C-alpha cells in the first residue's frame, strides 16, 4: 500500500495556532483529506520536544479509521458487521410480513 502525506500550511495571525490542510494517500485512488491545527508544544529540559496536533476530516472513511485507532476494530470488520446486521433485519422484516 502506498502511503503519502502532503501538508500545506495556512496563513496565521500572531498568537494563533498553526493551521494546515492535509491529504493522506491510503492507496491507489484513495485519499483522506482535511484540515488540522497545532494545539500546543512543549520543550523539555533534555532537549526533546512534544507537539500536539488536531486533525479533522468530514469523509466517512475518517470515522472508520478513527474507530480502528480507538477500538482496534478494522474498517473491513466494521463494514461486514453492518452488512450482516442489515441482512438480519431484512430477513426478520420479511418473515414478519
The 8 nearest C-alpha neighbors of each residue, nearest first, counted from 0:
[[1, 26, 2, 25, 27, 24, 3, 29],
 [0, 2, 26, 25, 3, 24, 27, 29],
 [3, 1, 24, 25, 0, 26, 4, 23],
 [2, 4, 24, 23, 5, 1, 25, 22],
 [5, 3, 23, 22, 24, 6, 2, 21],
 [4, 6, 22, 21, 23, 3, 7, 20],
 [5, 7, 21, 20, 8, 19, 4, 22],
 [8, 6, 20, 19, 21, 9, 5, 18],
 [7, 9, 19, 18, 6, 20, 10, 17],
 [10, 8, 19, 18, 11, 7, 20, 17],
 [11, 9, 8, 12, 18, 17, 19, 15],
 [12, 10, 15, 17, 9, 13, 18, 16],
 [11, 13, 15, 14, 10, 16, 17, 9],
 [12, 14, 15, 11, 16, 17, 10, 18],
 [13, 15, 12, 16, 11, 17, 39, 38],
 [16, 14, 12, 13, 11, 17, 18, 37],
 [17, 15, 37, 18, 36, 38, 14, 11],
 [16, 18, 37, 36, 11, 15, 19, 9],
 [19, 17, 36, 9, 35, 8, 16, 37],
 [20, 18, 8, 9, 35, 7, 34, 36],
 [21, 19, 34, 7, 6, 33, 35, 8],
 [20, 22, 6, 5, 33, 32, 34, 7],
 [21, 23, 32, 5, 31, 4, 30, 24],
 [22, 24, 4, 31, 30, 3, 25, 32],
 [23, 25, 30, 3, 2, 26, 29, 4],
 [26, 24, 2, 29, 30, 23, 1, 0],
 [25, 27, 1, 29, 0, 24, 28, 2],
 [26, 28, 29, 25, 1, 24, 0, 30],
 [27, 29, 26, 30, 24, 25, 31, 1],
 [30, 28, 26, 25, 27, 24, 31, 23],
 [29, 31, 24, 23, 25, 32, 22, 28],
 [30, 32, 23, 22, 24, 29, 33, 61],
 [33, 31, 22, 21, 56, 23, 30, 34],
 [34, 32, 56, 55, 21, 20, 22, 35],
 [35, 33, 20, 55, 19, 21, 54, 56],
 [34, 36, 54, 19, 53, 18, 55, 20],
 [37, 35, 18, 53, 17, 52, 38, 19],
 [36, 38, 52, 17, 16, 39, 51, 53],
 [39, 37, 51, 52, 36, 16, 53, 40],
 [40, 38, 51, 37, 50, 41, 52, 16],
 [39, 41, 50, 49, 51, 42, 48, 38],
 [40, 42, 49, 48, 43, 50, 39, 47],
 [43, 41, 48, 47, 49, 46, 44, 40],
 [42, 44, 47, 45, 46, 48, 41, 49],
 [45, 43, 46, 42, 47, 48, 41, 49],
 [44, 46, 43, 47, 42, 48, 41, 49],
 [47, 45, 44, 43, 48, 42, 41, 49],
 [48, 46, 43, 45, 42, 49, 44, 41],
 [47, 49, 42, 41, 43, 46, 50, 40],
 [48, 50, 41, 40, 42, 51, 47, 43],
 [51, 49, 40, 39, 41, 52, 48, 37],
 [52, 50, 39, 38, 37, 40, 53, 49],
 [51, 53, 37, 38, 36, 50, 54, 35],
 [52, 54, 35, 36, 37, 38, 51, 55],
 [53, 55, 35, 34, 52, 36, 56, 33],
 [56, 54, 34, 33, 35, 57, 53, 61],
 [57, 55, 33, 58, 61, 32, 34, 54],
 [56, 58, 59, 55, 61, 33, 32, 62],
 [57, 59, 60, 61, 56, 62, 31, 32],
 [60, 58, 61, 62, 57, 63, 56, 64],
 [59, 61, 63, 58, 62, 64, 31, 74],
 [60, 62, 64, 59, 63, 58, 65, 56],
 [63, 61, 65, 60, 64, 59, 66, 58],
 [62, 64, 66, 60, 65, 74, 61, 67],
 [63, 65, 67, 61, 66, 62, 68, 60],
 [66, 64, 62, 68, 67, 63, 61, 69],
 [67, 65, 69, 63, 64, 68, 70, 62],
 [66, 68, 71, 72, 64, 73, 65, 70],
 [69, 67, 65, 66, 71, 70, 64, 72],
 [68, 70, 66, 67, 65, 71, 72, 64],
 [71, 69, 72, 67, 66, 68, 65, 73],
 [70, 72, 67, 68, 69, 73, 66, 74],
 [73, 71, 67, 70, 76, 74, 77, 66],
 [72, 74, 67, 76, 75, 71, 77, 64],
 [75, 73, 77, 63, 76, 78, 67, 64],
 [76, 74, 78, 73, 77, 79, 72, 80],
 [75, 77, 73, 79, 78, 74, 80, 72],
 [78, 76, 80, 74, 75, 79, 81, 73],
 [77, 79, 75, 81, 80, 76, 74, 82],
 [80, 78, 82, 76, 81, 77, 83, 75],
 [79, 81, 77, 83, 78, 82, 76, 84],
 [80, 82, 84, 78, 79, 83, 85, 77],
 [83, 81, 79, 85, 80, 84, 86, 78],
 [84, 82, 80, 86, 81, 85, 79, 87],
 [83, 85, 81, 87, 82, 86, 80, 88],
 [84, 86, 82, 88, 87, 83, 81, 89],
 [87, 85, 83, 89, 84, 88, 90, 82],
 [88, 86, 90, 84, 85, 89, 83, 91],
 [87, 89, 85, 91, 90, 86, 92, 84],
 [88, 90, 92, 86, 87, 91, 93, 85],
 [91, 89, 93, 87, 88, 92, 86, 94],
 [90, 92, 94, 88, 93, 89, 87, 95],
 [93, 91, 89, 95, 90, 94, 88, 96],
 [94, 92, 90, 91, 95, 96, 89, 88],
 [95, 93, 91, 92, 96, 90, 89, 88],
 [94, 96, 92, 93, 91, 90, 89, 88],
 [95, 94, 93, 92, 91, 90, 89, 88]]
